[in-house]
Amino acid sequence: MANNNNKKIKRPNINFTWFYAAIALGLIAMSLFGNDGGKFTKETNYSQLTEYITKGYVKELIVFDNNEVEAYIIPDSAEHIFNEKPSKITERPMVISRIGSVEKFEELINEQTAKGHFNGDVRYKERPQFWNGFLINILPLIFFIGIWIFLMRRMSGGAGGGGGGVFNVGKSQAKLFEKNNSNRVTFKDVAGQEGAKQEVQEIVDFLKNPRRYTDLGGKIPKGALLVGPPGTGKTLLAKAVAGEADVPFFSLSGSDFVEMFVGVGASRVRDLFRQAKEKAPCIIFIDEIDAVGRARGKNPSMGGNDERENTLNQLLTEMDGFGTNSGIIIMAATNRADILDKALLRAGRFDRQIHVDLPDLNERKEVFMVHLRPLKLDPSVDVDLLARQTPGFSGADIANVCNEAALIAARQKKNAVDKQDFLDAVDRIIGGLEKKTKVMTAKEKETIALHEAGHATLSWFLEHANPLIKVTIVPRGRALGAAWYLPEERQITTKEQMLDEMCAILGGRAAEELFTGHISTGAMNDLERVTKQAYGMIAYAGMSDKLPNLCYYNNSEYSFQRPYSERTAELIDNEVKELINTQYERAKQLLTQHKEGHAALAKLLIEREVIFADDVETIFGKRPWASRSEEIFSVNEKKSDKEQPQENSNEEAVTKENEETVSQK
């Protein structure tokens, strides 16, 4: 008996598909057989039918081609047939019978009509076939059932993950990647990010050998948050962790929790952790967690019952509630860690934050090596030069450069991708497509040339300005002209460096005023960048003489008040104006000192439309503040001269930071 009691009783698994099928069959049966066997429908023989006609009980006859007759009875006479009072007869009473032949039945009807016993209608019909009636009755029903199922699937989020249907709307939407997957990603597939890989290596060790840590009394960390700019490889790094540990990997986005139904997000969180416990040890990866993890109380919708906050509360509960989540490690990625809820970031939930930054010079070279593998390369391609020419590029940007270079080479029907294709690809990504057919007047072209020559002249003589690489007046994207620089990769920036950069940016507007006598809208982008930089120096970096060592940065995203008074705001505005005006006057002084060289540079730019650093050096002489990056670039230029024709000797080096360091009008 004890053994029998210990046996688990198998309970039937309720499947709502059978429920739908039962409803459909019931509706079909009602549609097909609903008119048969009613309370006031009676089958009888021919003699009884003749008697009813003779006594005058029948008011209508329908004769079918299969010798079957439907006789509809007068309600007042129905009590003699159905033994019911006429007041209780609510349906249309009918008697069904079969006849011998239609001819003899017609004779009977004519005889009874002549005697006055029958004065109703007689109609002749064909009895519909079974399948005809089936299709007529069932097809509309099937149509409406199909529409209903389609709407339920749409309302449940497209039937993803949980099997679909309105009853599965609370199921998790996570994609599961099982272990031992032949297409798994490992650390070998992640180029660069050595620091981040070293930090997540501990998570791999926890999953592979948990007892090594638990035997000493330690606890496996519950979560790791990957923080970094877009395109730096946060999702790829999380997949590599799962691939190295060879454990199941649940992947979903933060927006997958949020649905139009109240309570769906919390239900999906519970279902996700239920599935994860069944697959433990495993990894749950939530991409763009800021969609659901935004700080509570700062939702702009101002709703009283916020579905997103309920989902976040459930996620916090599952991560360190009373239940056990042993063997489950949660990884998340975001580029907006500053807006996440503090309860989500505390120890015990996301124990560690791993910063996945933009790749440095050596890491960019590794990323290039990964994305260059599938390309047919010309021997002229120099990976070191490409890595130096793309500071500020993320891994996704580098992948885009390689793909764009291959497309350019294919468009020109080349057999291999050469160095010039990569340089054109970088120009295409940063500045946009060249518009050589854009019509400009001679006066406009001269103004743009003077403007760009102003940038080039000041960047050549300012010590901390970014080294100039190329200047063009060919329209590209929304810009009528552009200057390309090769900025140094700095960890910190001094006030002197920022002032020199600001002065170089203002060189275009200063050149217009000095040498054309008027100013134009071409400097709008320059002024926008200079204004933002000046406010950053005064209000955030504390680089003001009247407001020294003060930072008024406010981290509150939905704050409706500034962290300083109106008087301080006026002082900040005045300091910004004074700072910009000082650098503008400085720019005009430098341009006045080198106006002959500036004029020669502008004339050369009008003639050739594109000039390089060597052309500027020919006019002004060697740059007095040559940086290490310029020296390296010059060495590679001399090497490339031996490999390239003379017309391609000057490289078009551009950077991803052109939006901040390049002058575009």
C-alpha positions as CSV (number, residue, x, y, z in Angstrom):
1,M,0.0,0.0,0.0
2,A,2.8,2.3,0.9
3,N,4.4,1.8,-2.5
4,N,1.1,2.5,-4.2
5,N,0.6,5.7,-2.3
6,N,4.0,7.0,-3.2
7,K,3.4,6.6,-6.9
8,K,2.7,9.8,-8.6
9,I,-0.8,10.0,-10.1
10,K,-0.7,11.1,-13.7
11,R,-3.0,13.9,-14.2
12,P,-4.4,14.6,-17.7
13,N,-2.7,17.4,-19.5
14,I,-5.3,20.0,-20.3
15,N,-4.8,21.3,-23.8
16,F,-7.0,24.1,-25.0
17,T,-6.9,22.8,-28.5
18,W,-9.3,20.0,-27.6
19,F,-11.5,22.7,-26.0
20,Y,-11.6,24.6,-29.3
21,A,-12.3,21.4,-31.2
22,A,-15.3,20.5,-29.0
23,I,-16.8,23.9,-29.5
24,A,-16.4,23.7,-33.2
25,L,-17.9,20.2,-33.4
26,G,-20.9,21.3,-31.3
27,L,-21.5,24.2,-33.6
28,I,-21.3,22.0,-36.6
29,A,-23.7,19.5,-35.2
30,M,-26.2,22.3,-34.3
31,S,-25.9,23.7,-37.8
32,L,-26.4,20.3,-39.5
33,F,-29.0,18.7,-37.3
34,G,-30.5,21.5,-35.4
35,N,-33.8,21.4,-37.4
36,D,-34.3,17.7,-37.1
37,G,-36.2,16.0,-34.2
38,G,-37.7,19.2,-32.9
39,K,-40.5,19.2,-30.3
40,F,-43.2,20.1,-32.9
41,T,-41.8,17.9,-35.8
42,K,-43.3,14.5,-36.3
43,E,-42.7,11.7,-38.8
44,T,-45.8,9.7,-39.9
45,N,-47.0,7.4,-42.7
46,Y,-48.9,8.2,-45.8
47,S,-52.3,7.3,-44.5
48,Q,-52.0,9.6,-41.5
49,L,-50.8,12.4,-43.8
50,T,-53.9,11.8,-46.0
51,E,-56.1,11.9,-42.9
52,Y,-54.6,15.2,-41.7
53,I,-55.2,16.7,-45.2
54,T,-58.7,15.4,-45.3
55,K,-59.5,16.9,-41.9
56,G,-58.2,20.3,-42.9
57,Y,-55.2,20.4,-40.5
58,V,-52.6,21.2,-43.2
59,K,-51.9,24.7,-44.5
60,E,-48.8,24.2,-46.6
61,L,-47.1,21.3,-48.4
62,I,-43.5,21.0,-49.7
63,V,-42.9,18.0,-52.0
64,F,-39.3,17.0,-52.6
65,D,-37.9,15.0,-55.5
66,N,-37.2,12.0,-53.3
67,N,-40.9,11.5,-52.6
68,E,-40.7,13.1,-49.2
69,V,-43.3,15.6,-48.1
70,E,-43.2,18.2,-45.4
71,A,-46.7,19.2,-44.2
72,Y,-47.0,22.3,-42.1
73,I,-49.9,22.2,-39.6
74,I,-52.3,25.0,-38.7
75,P,-51.4,25.9,-35.1
76,D,-55.0,25.7,-33.9
77,S,-55.2,22.1,-35.2
78,A,-51.8,21.0,-33.9
79,E,-53.3,20.1,-30.5
80,H,-54.9,17.0,-32.2
81,I,-51.5,15.8,-33.4
82,F,-49.0,16.9,-30.7
83,N,-51.4,16.9,-27.7
84,E,-50.4,20.5,-26.8
85,K,-52.6,23.6,-26.4
86,P,-52.2,26.1,-29.3
87,S,-50.9,28.7,-26.9
88,K,-47.9,26.5,-26.0
89,I,-47.0,25.9,-29.6
90,T,-44.2,28.4,-30.3
91,E,-42.5,26.7,-33.2
92,R,-43.8,26.0,-36.7
93,P,-45.4,22.5,-36.4
94,M,-44.6,20.1,-39.2
95,V,-45.3,16.5,-40.2
96,I,-42.9,14.6,-42.4
97,S,-44.0,11.6,-44.5
98,R,-43.1,9.7,-47.7
99,I,-45.5,9.2,-50.6
100,G,-45.8,6.5,-53.3
101,S,-45.8,8.8,-56.4
102,V,-46.1,12.5,-57.0
103,E,-48.8,12.0,-59.6
104,K,-51.2,10.2,-57.2
105,F,-50.4,12.7,-54.5
106,E,-51.3,15.5,-56.8
107,E,-54.7,13.9,-57.6
108,L,-55.3,13.7,-53.8
109,I,-54.5,17.3,-53.4
110,N,-56.7,18.4,-56.2
111,E,-59.6,16.3,-54.9
112,Q,-59.3,17.7,-51.4
113,T,-59.0,21.2,-52.7
114,A,-62.2,20.8,-54.7
115,K,-64.0,19.6,-51.5
116,G,-62.6,22.6,-49.6
117,H,-60.5,20.6,-47.1
118,F,-57.2,22.1,-48.3
119,N,-56.6,25.5,-49.6
120,G,-52.9,26.0,-48.9
121,D,-49.8,26.3,-51.0
122,V,-48.1,23.3,-52.7
123,R,-44.4,23.7,-53.6
124,Y,-42.0,21.4,-55.3
125,K,-38.3,21.4,-54.4
126,E,-35.1,19.4,-54.8
127,R,-33.8,17.9,-51.6
128,P,-30.2,19.4,-51.1
129,Q,-27.3,16.9,-51.0
130,F,-25.6,16.3,-47.7
131,W,-22.2,17.9,-48.7
132,N,-23.9,20.9,-50.3
133,G,-25.7,21.6,-47.0
134,F,-22.5,20.9,-45.1
135,L,-20.5,23.4,-47.1
136,I,-23.2,26.0,-47.0
137,N,-23.6,25.8,-43.2
138,I,-20.0,25.1,-42.2
139,L,-17.9,27.4,-44.5
140,P,-19.1,30.6,-42.9
141,L,-18.5,29.1,-39.4
142,I,-15.0,28.0,-40.3
143,F,-14.3,31.5,-41.7
144,F,-15.3,33.2,-38.5
145,I,-13.4,30.7,-36.4
146,G,-10.3,31.4,-38.4
147,I,-10.6,35.2,-38.0
148,W,-11.1,34.7,-34.2
149,I,-7.9,32.5,-33.9
150,F,-5.9,35.1,-36.0
151,L,-7.0,38.0,-33.8
152,M,-6.1,36.0,-30.6
153,R,-2.7,35.3,-32.0
154,R,-2.1,38.9,-32.9
155,M,-3.2,40.0,-29.4
156,S,-0.8,37.5,-27.8
157,G,2.2,39.0,-29.5
158,G,2.4,37.0,-32.7
159,A,2.4,33.5,-31.1
160,G,6.0,33.8,-30.1
161,G,7.7,31.6,-27.7
162,G,4.7,30.4,-25.7
163,G,2.8,28.6,-28.5
164,G,0.5,31.4,-29.4
165,G,-3.1,32.0,-28.5
166,V,-4.7,34.2,-26.0
167,F,-4.2,31.6,-23.3
168,N,-0.4,31.6,-23.8
169,V,0.0,35.4,-23.8
170,G,1.8,35.2,-20.5
171,K,4.5,32.8,-21.7
172,S,8.1,33.8,-22.0
173,Q,9.2,35.2,-25.4
174,A,12.9,34.1,-24.9
175,K,14.8,32.2,-27.5
176,L,16.6,29.2,-26.2
177,F,20.0,28.2,-27.5
178,E,20.8,24.7,-26.3
179,K,24.3,23.6,-25.3
180,N,26.5,21.6,-27.7
181,N,25.3,23.8,-30.5
182,S,27.5,23.5,-33.5
183,N,27.2,27.3,-34.3
184,R,28.0,28.4,-30.8
185,V,30.1,31.6,-30.3
186,T,33.3,31.5,-28.2
187,F,35.8,34.1,-27.1
188,K,37.8,33.4,-30.3
189,D,35.0,35.0,-32.2
190,V,35.1,38.2,-30.1
191,A,38.0,40.4,-31.3
192,G,39.4,42.9,-28.8
193,Q,37.7,43.7,-25.5
194,E,40.4,41.9,-23.6
195,G,39.4,43.6,-20.3
196,A,35.8,42.7,-20.6
197,K,36.6,39.1,-21.6
198,Q,38.8,38.8,-18.6
199,E,36.0,39.8,-16.3
200,V,33.4,37.5,-17.8
201,Q,35.9,34.6,-17.7
202,E,35.0,34.3,-14.0
203,I,31.4,33.7,-15.0
204,V,32.5,30.9,-17.3
205,D,34.5,29.3,-14.4
206,F,31.5,29.6,-12.1
207,L,29.4,27.7,-14.6
208,K,32.0,25.1,-15.3
209,N,33.3,24.4,-11.8
210,P,30.8,25.8,-9.3
211,R,32.0,23.6,-6.4
212,R,35.5,25.1,-6.5
213,Y,33.9,28.3,-5.1
214,T,31.0,27.0,-3.1
215,D,33.3,24.6,-1.2
216,L,35.0,27.6,0.2
217,G,31.8,29.2,1.3
218,G,31.5,31.6,-1.7
219,K,28.3,32.3,-3.6
220,I,28.0,32.3,-7.4
221,P,27.2,35.9,-8.6
222,K,23.7,36.3,-9.8
223,G,24.1,38.8,-12.5
224,A,26.5,40.8,-14.7
225,L,25.5,44.1,-16.5
226,L,27.3,44.9,-19.7
227,V,27.5,48.6,-20.2
228,G,28.9,50.4,-23.3
229,P,28.1,52.4,-26.4
230,P,26.1,50.8,-29.2
231,G,27.9,48.4,-31.5
232,T,30.7,47.5,-29.1
233,G,29.8,43.8,-29.0
234,K,27.8,43.4,-25.7
235,T,25.4,40.8,-27.1
236,L,28.2,38.9,-28.9
237,L,30.2,38.8,-25.6
238,A,27.2,37.4,-23.7
239,K,26.8,34.7,-26.4
240,A,30.5,33.9,-26.1
241,V,30.1,33.4,-22.3
242,A,27.4,30.8,-22.9
243,G,29.4,29.2,-25.7
244,E,32.6,28.9,-23.6
245,A,30.6,27.5,-20.6
246,D,28.6,25.3,-23.0
247,V,25.3,25.9,-21.1
248,P,21.8,26.7,-22.3
249,F,21.3,30.4,-23.2
250,F,18.0,32.3,-23.0
251,S,18.1,35.4,-25.1
252,L,15.4,38.1,-25.2
253,S,15.0,41.9,-25.3
254,G,13.7,44.1,-22.5
255,S,10.7,45.1,-24.7
256,D,9.6,41.5,-24.9
257,F,8.2,41.7,-21.4
258,V,5.9,44.6,-22.1
259,E,2.5,43.9,-23.7
260,M,-0.8,45.6,-24.1
261,F,-2.4,43.4,-21.4
262,V,-2.0,44.2,-17.7
263,G,0.1,41.7,-15.8
264,V,1.5,40.0,-18.9
265,G,5.1,41.3,-18.3
266,A,5.2,39.9,-14.7
267,S,3.8,36.6,-16.0
268,R,6.5,36.3,-18.7
269,V,9.2,37.0,-16.1
270,R,7.8,34.2,-13.9
271,D,7.6,31.8,-16.9
272,L,11.2,32.7,-18.0
273,F,12.7,31.8,-14.6
274,R,10.6,28.7,-14.5
275,Q,12.1,27.5,-17.8
276,A,15.6,28.6,-16.7
277,K,15.3,26.5,-13.5
278,E,14.5,23.5,-15.6
279,K,17.6,24.1,-17.7
280,A,20.0,25.1,-14.9
281,P,22.9,25.8,-15.0
282,C,22.1,28.3,-17.7
283,I,22.4,32.0,-18.7
284,I,19.6,34.5,-19.2
285,F,20.5,37.4,-21.4
286,I,18.3,40.5,-21.5
287,D,19.3,42.9,-24.2
288,E,18.4,46.6,-23.8
289,I,17.2,46.1,-20.2
290,D,16.6,49.8,-19.9
291,A,13.2,49.2,-21.7
292,V,11.9,47.5,-18.5
293,G,14.5,48.5,-15.9
294,R,14.1,52.3,-16.0
295,A,14.1,53.9,-12.5
296,R,10.6,53.7,-10.9
297,G,8.7,56.9,-10.4
298,K,10.3,58.5,-13.5
299,N,8.0,57.2,-16.1
300,P,6.8,60.1,-18.3
301,S,3.4,58.4,-18.8
302,M,2.5,59.4,-15.2
303,G,0.2,56.3,-15.0
304,G,-1.0,55.1,-11.6
305,N,-0.8,51.4,-12.5
306,D,2.3,51.2,-14.7
307,E,2.8,47.8,-16.4
308,R,6.5,48.4,-16.8
309,E,7.0,49.0,-13.1
310,N,5.0,45.8,-12.3
311,T,7.3,43.9,-14.6
312,L,10.4,45.4,-13.0
313,N,9.1,44.5,-9.5
314,Q,8.6,40.9,-10.6
315,L,12.1,40.8,-12.1
316,L,13.6,42.1,-8.8
317,T,11.7,39.5,-6.9
318,E,12.8,36.6,-9.1
319,M,16.4,37.6,-9.0
320,D,16.7,37.4,-5.2
321,G,13.4,36.4,-3.7
322,F,12.7,33.6,-1.2
323,G,13.0,31.0,-4.0
324,T,16.3,29.5,-5.1
325,N,17.7,30.3,-8.6
326,S,20.8,28.1,-8.2
327,G,22.9,27.8,-11.4
328,I,21.1,30.7,-13.1
329,I,23.3,33.7,-14.1
330,I,21.6,36.7,-15.5
331,M,23.4,38.9,-18.0
332,A,22.0,42.2,-19.3
333,A,23.2,44.9,-21.7
334,T,22.4,48.6,-22.0
335,N,24.0,51.8,-23.2
336,R,22.0,53.9,-20.7
337,A,23.0,52.6,-17.3
338,D,22.4,56.0,-15.7
339,I,18.6,55.6,-16.0
340,L,18.4,52.1,-14.5
341,D,16.6,51.6,-11.2
342,K,19.1,51.5,-8.2
343,A,17.4,48.4,-6.8
344,L,18.3,46.6,-10.0
345,L,22.0,47.5,-9.7
346,R,22.6,46.7,-6.1
347,A,24.8,43.8,-5.0
348,G,22.9,40.5,-5.0
349,R,21.2,41.2,-8.3
350,F,23.7,42.6,-10.8
351,D,26.8,42.0,-8.7
352,R,29.2,43.5,-11.2
353,Q,29.1,46.0,-14.0
354,I,31.4,45.2,-17.0
355,H,32.2,48.2,-19.2
356,V,32.5,47.3,-22.9
357,D,34.2,50.4,-24.3
358,L,35.0,51.4,-27.8
359,P,38.1,49.5,-29.1
360,D,41.5,51.1,-28.9
361,L,44.1,51.0,-31.6
362,N,45.3,47.4,-31.1
363,E,41.7,46.2,-30.6
364,R,40.5,47.8,-33.8
365,K,43.3,46.0,-35.6
366,E,42.0,42.7,-34.2
367,V,38.4,43.6,-35.2
368,F,39.6,44.4,-38.7
369,M,41.3,41.1,-39.0
370,V,38.0,39.3,-38.1
371,H,35.9,41.1,-40.7
372,L,38.6,41.0,-43.4
373,R,38.7,37.2,-43.4
374,P,35.9,36.7,-46.0
375,L,37.1,39.5,-48.3
376,K,39.4,39.1,-51.3
377,L,42.1,41.7,-50.4
378,D,44.6,43.4,-52.6
379,P,48.2,43.4,-51.2
380,S,48.1,47.2,-50.8
381,V,45.6,46.9,-47.9
382,D,47.4,47.9,-44.7
383,V,45.5,46.8,-41.5
384,D,47.7,48.9,-39.3
385,L,46.9,52.0,-41.3
386,L,43.1,51.2,-41.3
387,A,43.1,50.8,-37.5
388,R,44.9,54.2,-37.1
389,Q,42.5,56.0,-39.4
390,T,39.4,54.8,-37.6
391,P,39.6,56.1,-34.0
392,G,36.2,56.1,-32.3
393,F,34.8,53.4,-34.5
394,S,32.9,50.6,-32.8
395,G,33.1,46.9,-33.9
396,A,29.8,47.4,-35.8
397,D,31.2,50.4,-37.6
398,I,34.3,48.5,-38.6
399,A,32.2,45.7,-40.0
400,N,30.2,48.3,-41.9
401,V,33.5,49.8,-43.3
402,C,34.6,46.4,-44.6
403,N,31.3,45.6,-46.2
404,E,31.0,49.0,-47.8
405,A,34.6,48.6,-49.2
406,A,33.6,45.3,-50.8
407,L,30.5,46.9,-52.3
408,I,32.6,49.8,-53.7
409,A,35.1,47.4,-55.2
410,A,32.3,45.3,-56.8
411,R,30.6,48.4,-58.2
412,Q,33.9,49.3,-59.9
413,K,34.3,45.6,-61.2
414,K,37.6,45.0,-59.4
415,N,39.0,41.5,-58.7
416,A,40.0,42.4,-55.1
417,V,39.3,45.1,-52.5
418,D,42.2,47.5,-52.4
419,K,43.3,50.3,-50.0
420,Q,41.5,53.1,-51.8
421,D,38.2,51.2,-51.5
422,F,38.5,51.2,-47.8
423,L,39.4,54.9,-47.7
424,D,36.3,55.6,-49.9
425,A,34.2,53.5,-47.6
426,V,35.2,55.5,-44.6
427,D,34.5,58.7,-46.4
428,R,31.1,57.3,-47.5
429,I,30.1,56.3,-43.9
430,I,31.3,59.5,-42.2
431,G,30.4,62.2,-44.7
432,G,27.8,60.5,-46.9
433,L,27.7,60.0,-50.7
434,E,29.5,62.5,-52.9
435,K,27.3,64.8,-54.9
436,K,29.5,66.0,-57.7
437,T,26.5,67.0,-59.8
438,K,25.2,69.5,-57.2
439,V,25.1,72.9,-58.9
440,M,26.9,75.8,-57.2
441,T,27.6,79.2,-58.4
442,A,31.2,80.5,-58.6
443,K,30.6,82.8,-55.7
444,E,29.3,80.0,-53.5
445,K,32.2,77.8,-54.5
446,E,34.7,80.6,-53.5
447,T,33.0,81.2,-50.2
448,I,33.1,77.5,-49.3
449,A,36.8,77.3,-50.4
450,L,37.7,80.3,-48.1
451,H,35.7,78.7,-45.3
452,E,37.4,75.3,-45.5
453,A,40.8,76.9,-46.1
454,G,40.2,78.8,-42.8
455,H,39.8,75.5,-40.9
456,A,42.9,74.0,-42.6
457,T,45.1,77.1,-41.9
458,L,44.2,77.3,-38.1
459,S,44.5,73.6,-37.5
460,W,48.0,73.7,-39.1
461,F,49.3,76.5,-36.7
462,L,47.4,75.6,-33.5
463,E,49.4,73.3,-31.2
464,H,46.6,71.2,-29.8
465,A,44.3,71.2,-32.9
466,N,43.7,67.9,-34.5
467,P,46.1,67.1,-37.4
468,L,44.7,67.8,-40.8
469,I,44.5,65.0,-43.4
470,K,42.2,66.2,-46.2
471,V,40.0,69.2,-47.2
472,T,37.3,69.0,-49.8
473,I,34.7,71.3,-51.2
474,V,32.8,68.5,-53.0
475,P,29.3,68.3,-51.5
476,R,28.9,65.1,-49.5
477,G,25.6,64.2,-47.8
478,R,24.2,67.4,-46.3
479,A,27.6,69.1,-46.1
480,L,28.8,71.5,-48.9
481,G,32.4,71.0,-47.8
482,A,34.4,69.1,-45.1
483,A,37.8,68.9,-43.4
484,W,39.1,65.5,-42.3
485,Y,41.3,65.2,-39.2
486,L,43.2,62.4,-37.4
487,P,42.5,63.2,-33.7
488,E,44.7,61.7,-31.0
489,E,43.1,59.2,-28.7
490,R,43.1,61.0,-25.4
491,Q,41.9,59.8,-22.0
492,I,41.6,63.3,-20.6
493,T,41.4,66.7,-22.4
494,T,43.0,69.8,-21.0
495,K,41.6,73.3,-21.2
496,E,44.3,74.4,-23.7
497,Q,43.4,71.5,-26.0
498,M,39.7,72.4,-26.0
499,L,40.4,76.1,-26.7
500,D,42.6,75.3,-29.7
501,E,40.0,73.0,-31.1
502,M,37.3,75.6,-30.6
503,C,39.5,78.2,-32.3
504,A,40.0,75.9,-35.3
505,I,36.3,75.2,-35.6
506,L,35.6,79.0,-35.7
507,G,38.2,79.4,-38.5
508,G,35.6,79.0,-41.2
509,R,33.3,81.8,-40.0
510,A,36.3,84.0,-39.3
511,A,37.7,83.5,-42.8
512,E,34.3,84.4,-44.3
513,E,34.1,87.7,-42.4
514,L,37.7,88.7,-43.1
515,F,38.0,87.8,-46.8
516,T,34.5,88.1,-48.2
517,G,33.1,90.9,-45.9
518,H,30.0,89.0,-45.0
519,I,29.0,85.8,-43.1
520,S,26.8,83.0,-44.3
521,T,24.7,80.0,-42.9
522,G,27.5,77.7,-43.9
523,A,29.0,77.9,-40.3
524,M,25.8,76.7,-38.6
525,N,27.2,73.3,-37.8
526,D,30.4,74.9,-36.5
527,L,28.6,77.3,-34.2
528,E,26.4,74.5,-32.8
529,R,29.4,72.4,-31.9
530,V,31.3,75.4,-30.4
531,T,28.3,76.4,-28.3
532,K,27.8,72.9,-26.9
533,Q,31.5,72.6,-26.1
534,A,31.6,76.0,-24.4
535,Y,28.6,75.2,-22.2
536,G,30.3,71.9,-21.3
537,M,33.5,73.7,-20.3
538,I,31.7,76.3,-18.2
539,A,28.7,74.4,-16.7
540,Y,30.1,70.9,-16.4
541,A,34.0,71.0,-16.4
542,G,34.4,74.0,-14.2
543,M,36.8,75.7,-16.6
544,S,35.5,79.3,-16.0
545,D,37.3,82.1,-14.2
546,K,34.1,83.3,-12.5
547,L,32.6,79.8,-11.8
548,P,35.7,77.7,-11.1
549,N,35.6,74.1,-9.9
550,L,31.8,73.9,-10.2
551,C,29.7,71.3,-12.0
552,Y,26.0,71.8,-12.6
553,Y,25.4,68.5,-14.3
554,N,22.0,67.1,-13.4
555,N,21.6,63.3,-13.8
556,S,17.8,63.5,-13.2
557,E,16.3,62.7,-16.6
558,Y,12.8,64.0,-15.9
559,S,13.8,67.0,-13.7
560,F,11.8,70.2,-14.4
561,Q,14.2,72.5,-12.7
562,R,17.8,73.5,-13.2
563,P,20.3,72.9,-10.3
564,Y,21.3,76.6,-10.3
565,S,19.7,79.9,-9.9
566,E,18.6,82.4,-12.6
567,R,21.6,84.6,-11.6
568,T,24.0,81.7,-12.1
569,A,22.3,80.9,-15.5
570,E,22.9,84.5,-16.6
571,L,26.5,84.3,-15.5
572,I,27.0,81.0,-17.4
573,D,25.6,82.6,-20.5
574,N,28.0,85.6,-20.2
575,E,31.0,83.3,-19.7
576,V,30.1,81.3,-22.7
577,K,29.8,84.4,-24.9
578,E,33.1,85.7,-23.6
579,L,34.8,82.4,-24.2
580,I,33.5,82.0,-27.8
581,N,34.2,85.7,-28.7
582,T,37.8,85.4,-27.4
583,Q,38.5,82.4,-29.6
584,Y,36.8,84.0,-32.5
585,E,39.1,87.1,-32.3
586,R,42.1,84.8,-31.9
587,A,41.1,82.9,-35.1
588,K,40.8,86.2,-37.0
589,Q,44.3,87.3,-35.8
590,L,45.9,84.0,-36.9
591,L,44.2,84.2,-40.3
592,T,45.4,87.8,-40.7
593,Q,49.0,86.7,-40.0
594,H,48.8,84.0,-42.6
595,K,46.4,85.6,-45.1
596,E,48.8,85.0,-48.1
597,G,49.0,81.3,-47.4
598,H,45.3,81.1,-46.8
599,A,44.5,82.7,-50.1
600,A,46.9,80.3,-51.9
601,L,45.2,77.4,-50.2
602,A,41.7,78.6,-51.1
603,K,42.8,79.1,-54.8
604,L,44.3,75.6,-54.9
605,L,41.1,74.2,-53.3
606,I,38.9,75.8,-56.0
607,E,41.1,74.4,-58.8
608,R,41.4,70.8,-57.4
609,E,38.3,70.6,-55.1
610,V,40.3,68.1,-52.9
611,I,43.6,68.8,-51.2
612,F,45.7,66.8,-48.8
613,A,48.1,67.5,-45.9
614,D,51.1,67.5,-48.4
615,D,49.6,70.4,-50.3
616,V,49.1,72.4,-47.1
617,E,52.7,71.6,-46.1
618,T,53.9,72.9,-49.5
619,I,52.2,76.2,-48.9
620,F,52.9,76.7,-45.1
621,G,56.0,74.6,-44.6
622,K,56.2,71.7,-42.1
623,R,53.7,71.9,-39.3
624,P,55.5,73.2,-36.2
625,W,53.4,71.0,-33.9
626,A,53.7,67.6,-35.6
627,S,52.2,64.9,-33.4
628,R,53.2,61.3,-33.1
629,S,50.2,60.2,-35.1
630,E,51.2,62.5,-38.0
631,E,54.7,61.1,-38.1
632,I,53.3,57.5,-38.2
633,F,50.9,58.5,-40.9
634,S,53.7,60.1,-43.0
635,V,55.8,57.0,-42.7
636,N,52.9,54.9,-44.0
637,E,52.2,57.4,-46.8
638,K,55.8,57.0,-48.0
639,K,55.4,53.2,-47.9
640,S,52.1,53.3,-49.8
641,D,53.6,55.6,-52.5
642,K,55.7,52.7,-53.7
643,E,52.5,50.5,-54.0
644,Q,50.0,53.1,-55.4
645,P,50.1,55.4,-58.4
646,Q,51.1,58.9,-57.7
647,E,47.5,60.2,-57.9
648,N,46.6,58.1,-54.8
649,S,49.7,59.0,-52.8
650,N,47.8,61.2,-50.3
651,E,45.5,59.1,-48.1
652,E,42.0,60.2,-47.2
653,A,42.1,59.6,-43.4
654,V,38.8,60.2,-41.6
655,T,37.5,59.4,-38.2
656,K,34.3,58.4,-36.7
657,E,34.5,61.5,-34.5
658,N,34.1,63.8,-37.5
659,E,30.7,64.8,-36.1
660,E,32.6,66.4,-33.2
661,T,36.1,67.1,-34.7
662,V,35.3,67.8,-38.4
663,S,34.0,71.0,-39.8
664,Q,30.9,70.2,-42.0
665,K,28.6,72.8,-43.5
